[in-house]
Amino acid sequence: MKIALLGYGKMGTTIEKLALKKGHSIVFKKMSNSSEGSFEDAEVAIEFSSPEAAVANISKALKAGIPVVSGTTGWLEKHDEMIKLCENRNGSFIYASNFSVGVNLFFSINEYAAKLMAPWKEYNVAVEEIHHLQKKDAPSGTAITIAEGILKYSDKKDWKLNTSEENSLNIIAKREEDVKGTHIVSYNSSIDTISLKHEAHSREGFALGAILAADFLKDKKGIFTMKDVLGLTI
């Protein structure tokens, strides 16, 4: 598989290392102020850049007819625009707030738990996320996806960051030194607490999932999710 890397920070370099180990080739790399290689030779683009650069990177791939897998968070106000562009170009696109296989299994477990907990109104649910100090957006895209899964089965109207409003799902965001990503869902009552937790130990899980998604997408047309990649039904 011939891969273009749109974004060559910590995630991009990890993806490159693991992709080469798997026998894939990196034909193009886009750094913040420079690039190398031939973008047109790519069979698929993997985009991990910044919220400011994501839309331009995704647009470039879709306009060039190159399937694109994007894991950048913090730009989703333009998500519908990218979906329309993909449809208009008969392109191929996967966006995920987190490509880790474990996290995507966690998303499904979270939704199932939310469905089970829905009748038990004495439990108040909250989401907590902890990341490294360099992470720019808060809450994390992963935490937002978790919250959206809960809201499907909840009486709460929306999610808010650091809120005490009864009708909103509280997301607590913390930034600490050298934390790859921890997400906790807690159902609290006066009697007990039920918690679900995912803790990432390295970036390799995110990178491996992105490569898996790229391999899934490269010969397809349409808009897909990690549920499609992993064959998850909830």
C-alpha positions in Angstrom: 0.0 0.0 0.0 1.4 3.4 -1.0 0.7 6.0 1.7 0.7 9.7 1.8 1.2 11.2 5.3 -0.5 14.5 5.7 1.1 15.6 8.9 4.4 14.4 10.1 4.5 15.0 13.9 4.6 12.3 16.5 1.7 10.4 15.1 3.0 10.6 11.5 6.4 9.3 12.4 4.9 6.4 14.4 2.6 5.5 11.5 5.6 5.6 9.1 7.6 3.3 11.3 4.8 0.7 11.7 3.7 1.0 8.0 7.2 0.3 6.8 7.4 -2.7 9.2 4.3 -4.1 7.6 5.7 -3.7 4.1 3.9 -0.6 3.0 5.6 2.4 1.5 5.5 6.1 2.3 5.4 8.0 -1.0 4.7 11.5 0.3 5.1 13.3 3.6 3.7 16.8 4.4 5.3 18.6 7.2 4.1 22.0 8.6 6.3 24.0 6.3 7.6 21.6 3.7 6.9 18.3 1.9 8.7 15.5 0.1 7.7 12.8 -2.3 4.9 12.5 -4.9 1.4 12.9 -3.6 -0.1 11.7 -6.8 1.5 8.3 -6.4 -0.4 7.6 -3.1 -3.2 4.9 -3.0 -4.4 6.4 0.3 -3.7 9.4 2.5 -3.5 9.3 6.3 -4.1 12.7 7.9 -2.9 13.6 11.4 -2.0 17.3 11.4 -3.6 20.2 13.3 -7.1 21.6 13.6 -6.0 24.5 11.5 -4.6 22.4 8.6 -7.0 19.4 8.6 -9.7 20.8 6.3 -7.1 21.8 3.6 -5.4 18.5 3.9 -8.6 16.4 3.6 -9.8 18.6 0.7 -6.6 18.2 -1.2 -6.9 14.4 -1.0 -10.5 14.3 -1.9 -10.0 16.6 -4.9 -7.1 14.4 -6.1 -9.3 11.3 -5.9 -7.1 9.8 -3.1 -9.0 8.0 -0.3 -8.3 9.8 3.0 -8.2 8.6 6.6 -8.3 11.5 9.1 -7.6 11.4 12.8 -7.2 15.1 13.5 -9.6 16.5 16.1 -10.8 20.0 16.8 -12.0 20.9 13.3 -15.5 19.2 13.3 -17.4 22.4 12.6 -16.4 21.7 9.0 -17.1 18.0 9.1 -20.4 18.3 7.1 -18.6 20.3 4.4 -16.0 17.5 4.0 -18.7 14.9 3.8 -20.4 16.9 1.0 -17.1 17.3 -0.8 -16.5 13.5 -0.6 -20.0 12.8 -2.0 -19.6 15.3 -4.8 -16.2 13.9 -5.8 -17.4 10.2 -5.4 -14.5 9.9 -3.0 -13.5 7.8 0.0 -13.3 9.1 3.6 -13.0 7.8 7.1 -12.9 10.2 10.1 -12.4 8.9 13.6 -11.7 10.8 16.8 -9.6 7.8 17.8 -8.3 4.9 15.6 -7.2 2.6 18.4 -8.9 -0.8 18.1 -9.3 -0.9 21.9 -10.9 2.6 22.0 -13.4 1.6 19.3 -14.3 -1.5 21.2 -14.7 0.8 24.2 -17.0 3.0 22.2 -19.3 0.1 21.6 -19.1 -1.1 25.2 -19.9 2.5 26.3 -23.0 2.6 24.1 -24.2 -0.8 25.4 -23.6 0.3 29.0 -25.6 3.5 28.4 -28.5 1.5 27.0 -28.5 -0.7 30.1 -28.2 2.2 32.5 -30.9 4.3 30.8 -33.8 3.2 33.1 -31.9 3.7 36.3 -32.3 7.4 36.8 -30.6 7.4 40.3 -27.2 7.1 38.5 -25.6 10.3 37.3 -23.1 9.8 34.4 -20.0 11.8 33.7 -17.0 11.5 31.4 -13.4 12.3 32.4 -10.5 12.5 30.0 -6.8 13.0 30.7 -4.1 13.9 28.1 -0.6 15.2 27.8 0.1 18.9 28.2 0.7 19.5 24.4 -2.9 18.5 23.4 -4.5 21.6 22.0 -8.2 20.8 22.0 -10.4 20.1 25.1 -12.4 18.0 25.5 -10.7 15.4 23.4 -12.4 14.1 20.3 -12.5 10.7 21.9 -14.4 12.1 25.0 -16.9 13.8 22.7 -17.5 10.5 20.8 -18.0 8.8 24.2 -20.5 11.5 25.3 -22.4 11.2 22.0 -22.8 7.5 22.6 -24.2 8.1 26.1 -26.6 10.8 24.9 -28.3 8.4 22.5 -29.8 6.7 25.5 -29.9 9.6 28.0 -32.4 12.2 29.1 -29.6 14.8 29.1 -29.9 17.3 26.3 -26.2 17.8 25.5 -22.6 17.6 26.8 -20.7 20.5 28.3 -17.1 20.9 29.6 -16.8 21.2 33.3 -20.5 21.8 34.0 -22.8 21.2 37.0 -26.0 21.7 35.0 -28.4 18.8 35.6 -29.6 18.5 32.1 -26.1 18.4 30.5 -23.5 15.6 30.5 -20.4 16.7 32.3 -17.0 16.2 30.6 -14.0 16.8 32.8 -10.8 17.5 30.9 -7.4 17.3 32.5 -3.9 17.9 31.1 -0.9 16.2 32.8 2.7 15.4 31.9 3.2 12.4 29.5 -0.3 11.0 29.4 -1.1 9.2 26.1 -4.8 9.3 26.7 -7.1 8.1 29.5 -10.9 8.1 29.3 -13.3 7.2 32.2 -17.1 6.9 32.2 -18.6 6.9 35.7 -22.2 6.2 36.8 -22.5 7.5 40.3 -25.3 7.0 42.8 -25.6 7.4 46.6 -25.2 3.6 46.9 -22.4 2.8 44.4 -20.3 3.8 41.4 -19.9 1.9 38.1 -16.9 2.9 36.0 -15.6 2.1 32.6 -12.0 3.0 31.8 -9.6 3.0 28.8 -6.0 3.9 29.2 -3.6 4.1 26.2 0.0 3.1 26.9 1.6 4.3 23.6 0.7 5.9 20.3 1.2 2.6 18.5 -2.5 1.6 19.0 -3.7 4.8 17.3 -1.2 4.3 14.4 -2.0 0.6 13.9 -5.7 1.4 13.8 -5.1 4.2 11.2 -3.1 1.8 9.0 -5.9 -0.8 9.3 -8.5 1.8 8.3 -6.3 2.9 5.3 -6.0 -0.7 4.1 -9.8 -1.1 4.4 -10.5 2.2 2.6 -8.1 2.2 -0.3 -10.2 0.3 -2.8 -13.6 1.5 -1.7 -15.9 4.5 -2.4 -18.0 6.2 0.2 -18.0 7.4 3.8 -17.1 4.9 6.5 -16.4 4.7 10.2 -14.3 2.5 12.4 -17.4 0.4 13.1 -17.3 -0.5 9.4 -13.6 -1.3 9.6 -13.9 -3.5 12.6 -17.3 -5.0 11.8 -19.0 -3.7 15.0 -22.8 -3.6 15.1 -23.4 -1.4 18.1 
